[in-house]
């Protein structure tokens, strides 16, 4: 037997596994690195986050990713180069964190790498009949494995697409294993660049579980800030949006898109929700002359309203839910106010009330997928319904 297969077999049969989860989202702000200890798999999964850090990307790194990010027409050579370069940079960040945490690389069993999404193209967005759903993440797993010496599981979204899904959201798997609770209906709301949630029924019936994008999270606000406010990457403390007034005509135009009428689950990305989308909505609503502050206030409300609409459609008038929030948007006080004021009878909590660092959640969820890939895969979701393929995700890369 190949020694790499022997090593993987040994890891799969260990009572405990140490797995690094990596996440770099559409906000392009940095790499989240969560070092986790796992016992069991599926609904018996037990997890402890040992260390967590978020490594900010420098301006050069952001510039290089943005040169190909969510663009239909790009330099193919640049995509090829970035696939290896991003992985090598991520490997350096991992090695630096392990050194800082005084953890030897050989003490880590697996790396779970989401990679960097550069284009997301579900059929709803690309609209080309002969082509299926598609998505592309770069940051090659082989390079990560070689440069860290750790077996790497990566490229999770491709199996989901191959099996009939849209490649996102994948949070449903980890959310169900980690956060389901008998007798409590939970909604795990994540507000990153794109906002999404997972519905977890209190009856623990996996057939009813689903996850969906709701629309834009922070991506439009971040993009607008970066274009019009020099030196700023996001609206810290909603300081700019708070100075503005919501423009109702622009808000109505922003919400006028077929995506919001489509049933669940569904996915989207900056390929749709970008500054061109905002400009087109301004033209339709004759609001081109409003201030940057009013635009930001309106974009903030747009994110809130589309999240609220999706939650209300899911809850169908039943207020017996608790919404647990995570992601960068949970730190936007105005955004959370705009959401909660429209749902006064719903209890909102941060996910840290479940003893999980909210900033580490997405990295943790990909570590869960790697754990399932190697030693799980027994749980079936919805008999393949609602876009949740019953598949094991991830490609395995060996270091030698």
C-alpha angles and dihedrals in degrees: 000000000000110000091234091056089047090053092049091049090051091050092049091055098046118115089226132025130195111216132178114216118203128195131177112171139193091276088073091210099130150301120293112211120191121181107203138181115218134197121182127345141248115018089345092062115134117191136186121185104219099180136358134187136164113214112205117226115238120235093261092054092049091047093053094049092045089055088073104017116124093340123135093208118046141148104274092205089056091053089050092050094045092053090068098030095055091049092050091049091049090049090054090051091050093049091049092051093048090051091049091049091047091238120141116229091234089060089066116085101193144004117215109202124189092186124208116300110224099168134013116191117174112174091255088067105035094041095196107140100210095050125077130219111298141181135175130209122176132198103099119241094215091058091049092050095048096045095047101032089230128121106253130208112197148149093054097166097065095071090049090055093043090054094052104274128115096244093253153116097021095169091096093081098053093035091057095046096045109027109032114117127187112243096016124093106215135189115196104207117194119187109192126134084311120029120232140159141199121220113218114185119213090233088067091228106159089201090070097046118106141157128209144171114244098195135268119005115174098331099095094042092048094047092049092048092049092051100044106027112057116225094012124111099181141004099270111210087353086275094153098041090050090060092056138075123232112253105217095198092053091044091054091049092049091054093048100097132111091236091075093053094050117105126248136309104042137143137211142163147183087299084081105019104057139117092281087060090053093047092050091050090050091052093049091049096041090235100126092122099055117117126263088246092055090046091053092048089051094047089051090053091045091059091046095048095049091049091049092048091052092047093048091050089052096045094044094201095315109125095188094110138106117211115209113199130209139155131067093297092066087071091058102095095193092049092051090047090051089053100042096045089062092050102044095159096052122091114232123196135169115246090242085078084072089055094255123121102243092215091054096048100097094046088048092052092056089050086056090054091052091049090051091047092056104035111003137045098131099114118094121207122209094325087281092307129136092031094295107130116204094231141125109244133209140060117246121227122189122211096224 
